Each structure stands twice: as C-alpha cells, then as structure tokens.
Amino acid sequence: MNAMNNENAMNNDSAMNNDSAMNNERVILSLGPASGHRPVTMRGPADMAELLPYLLGFFPDDSIVAVGLHGPDLHQGGVIRADIPESPAQWPAAAEETAALLVGISERRDSRPLQVLLYLCQDPGSEHGPPVLDGLRPLAADLRAAFGRRGVAVKESLCVSDGRWWSFLCRREGCCDPAGNPIRRAPAPGPAAAAATFAGLAPRGSRKAIVAGLAPIGLPDADAQRAALARAEAVGLPEPGVDLLDQAFAEFAAGARELDDDRTARLLVALCDRHTRDRGAEYVRPAELAPAERLWRFLARRAVPPYEGCAVAPLTLLAWASWVAGDTATARVVLDHTLKLDPSYLLADLLHESLNDGMTPEGLLAAVEGQRLRREARQAPPEPVVEERPGPGPGPGGSPGPAGAPGARRRRRSARRAASAAGPAPADVAPDSPADGASEQGGPGPVALLPAPGCRSGERSAGGLRPGRRQLCASASPARHRCTRRSARGARHAR
C-alpha cells in the first residue's frame, strides 16, 4: 500500500491543482473497521473527490459532506452528511447546523477540528443542464463562514457533480477547467482509491438507489396490503405480537421470502409495540442476520400509504442488523430515511447518534445478547428436583445417580450461570410498562439500547447533539400506537 501511495505514483490530476487551497498537503483518512483502520493518504483535490464514496460507503446525492481534520498530520475525525435544502433561503441555517454538529461531535470524541474538508454534491437537473457550481457558491460561502466563526479553517471545498469536480477555493484564473475535472481520467482507479480498495472498501451505489430499494410496493399488490392493514389496525392483536414475530422469523430463517397480506399487516401493527420490536432486535446472531434483513426489508416495503409509519420499526431493525453485519453504509442511509419518516423515533435516533460518535455495535450487541440469555433462561422449563438420599454414588454399571446427586446439582448451577452470564440488568433500563413500571408475566424485559419509542429518560443520549430536535418528551409513549404517516421533517445526520 505504501507503494501505491508513493508520491511518484500520483496521477497528473493532483499536480494540476497546486494552486488550490489544499496545495497537495497530505490528509490521512481512516476508513473505518471494514478497512482494518488502515490509513489512506490523500494528496490533492483529485484524491479528495475520488475517495468520497469510499469514505461514506456510498455515493452521496444532493448532499453536504464535512470531514473534520485533527492534529498536525491532519488525520480524519468526524464526518457529517446532510441534505442540501431545496430552498436557498435555508442554506445559512443548514451551514450553521452542519458546522455546529461537526464541532460538537469532534469535541465529544476528542478535540475541536483544526480544519475541515467540504463537499457539495449535486447532479444537474437535466442531462444537458448547466454545471451546478455557480448555483452552489452561496452555500459554499455560508459553510466557510459558519466554520470560520467556530475557529475552523476550510482546507478544501469541492463541488462534485456528474462525474466531475471543481474547487470553490481556486483563486488563480485558469486553475480549474470551467467544464470541471474528471473524477477519474482512466478506467483504473487512482492510487488513493486503489489503496482504499486494497483495504477492502467498495461503495454500495448511490444513496438514492439504496433508499429506492426501501420504497413501498406499488400496484396492484399495494391495494390488497392497504386493505389488510386497515383490518389489522381496526381489530388489534388477539395474539401476542412476539409469537407472530417468532413464527415469521422462523419461516424466513427456513428460506421463506414473503408472508400473506393479513399476516404481514398483523405483524406490522405488532411491531408498533415496544416489546415486539425489542424481540426483533435480538435476531442478530451470525446465522440470523441474513434472514432478519430479508424479513425487515419485506415488512418495510409493505407499509403502503397511508401506513408509512408502520415502516419505522422494521427499518430501524434493518439498520441495526446491517450495522451488526458490518454494513455501516446501509445502516446510515436507512437510519437517515427512517428519521425523515419519524424524527421522534428514539431507537433510530440512538442508533444514528451511536454511529455519529464512532461507536462499534459490540457494546449494544452485548446488552441485547444478555437480555436474550436472561429471557431464554426464564422461559426454560425447570428441571425436576428429586429428594437427595444418601447412597454410594453412581448406580450399577456407572449409570448416573439421582437428580439430587452432585452431577445434577452441577447442571443446575451451570444453567443459573448461563442466565446471569451477561451480569445484572443495566441500571438505566426503562420499565416494561410505561404505566407502572411492572414487568409483564413472562414478557421480554427491555434493555438499555431499546427504550420506548418517542421519549427520553431525562438524560440526553450518547450523541447528545441534534440541533432542531427536541431533547425530552412530555410524557412516556404508550406501549402501542397507531401506525399512521408522520410528518417528515428534515434533520441533519452525521457520521
């Protein structure tokens, strides 16, 4: 990889742009766990443009991207991706929010960034439309001013559009071709992108394509599913939702790809219940991840209008399973989409902020697995206890002694140790019942990762900073709520 990153091997794109703000100074990117945290070096705007999808894991569309740079070696810190607001009147506020969020995340993790790399990504409105560079200049200026007010200099600011890039910071006439610079001048990737590929990274397509794969099904199937959802919402759930979910998951684990409309509708309504949703979060053991992701995608796409709200729980569970499986790019895009459907859904918010803060899923995964082990131990049938009588030990022929013998006692002690393998329940566990805090008989207890949707327990979550979002709720949400469409509200999402 050092050979691939040698300065003598750099292509002419970097050399062409010595007069841009970056001046080919090295910037060290850490492309995350998927790359084994191997650093990749960028030496100019051409590298910066080519590495963007590797940095995020997908190709951003209509996006503001900000990358914090720390220390004398300018190593990568936090990364923010936000939608470009449609109205230019909203650009100053979007710039302030992006700068505040990146600086806030950086200070929580380590320290304030010294500099920032900025991207504005937007394709032309039509195939032969004019370049978007001039139209986005005011937003680039707003971002530069917002970071400047926080003492963070803009190292480079690029417009990326339709396979080409421009620098907003070019000052010398003729520095950048008015038609833009191709992101790739040859079929093969540049040295920095080759290093990222060698590290095991590959973009998963565009953000729009990932979101399009989550769209509700269309006609004629949508009408039948809509009618089934209306029936399910009207009659409620006569059977426990966790039983419905366990049966559906068992079928998908055995190879099923779909459920009938009525079962699908009942399950979508059941997932609006916190206990049922929390059971779904347990399906993250290695052999369970693939069928779980298939089930969550199937359910999310059956939440047809006007029942889009029913998609929030399966989408959140899809993002959780994707994160555990190491697909953080899909997890980020799905959580972004989920929070647009319901900005107040707390589990999606907590997962997104955990990703923002650079966490790995191991800590949350341990809490979920510990909850599952405790539940399974509670549900295991008790072993029969036989009164122990004095005797010579094993029976004739070496057969085991009675149930009260030392071997049986050891088995019971092993079962008790398995039940407590994850230690005591977390101290900040929310009560099972929002009304009185009592656990349901035989029901699944909640875990710290999975609070009731729509409320916080009085403390800010780990991420803590989400400008424009309410931090506390007035009262606890009911255990079950109607799955109806919620008003979408743009929110800034960050890595």
Buried (B, 14 or more C-beta within 10 A) or exposed (E): BEEBBEEEEBBEBBEBBEBBBBEBEBBBBBBBEBBEEBBBBBBBBBBBBBBBBBBBBBBBBBBBBBBBBBEEEBBBBBBBBBBBBEEBEBBBBBBBBBBBBBBBBBEBBBEBBBBBBBBBBBBEEEEEEEBBBEBBBEBBBBBBBBBEEBEBEBBBBBBBBBEBBBBBBBEEEEBBEEEBBBBBEEEEBBBBBBBBBEBEBEBBBBBBEBBEBBEBBEEEBBEBBBEBBEBBBEEEBEEBBBEBBBEBBEBBBEEBEEBEBBBBBBBBBBBBBBBBBBBBBBBBEEEBBEBBBBBBBBBBBBBBEEBBBBBBBBBBBBBBBBBBBBBBBBBBBBBBBBBBBBBBBBBBBBBBBBBBBBBBBEEBBBBBBBBBBBBEBEEEEEEEEEEBEEEEEEEEEEEEBEBBBEEBEEEBEEEEEBBEEBEEBBEEBBBBBBEEEEEEEEBBBBBBBBBBBBBBBEEEBEBBBBEEEEEEBEEBBBBBBEBEBBEEEBBBBBB
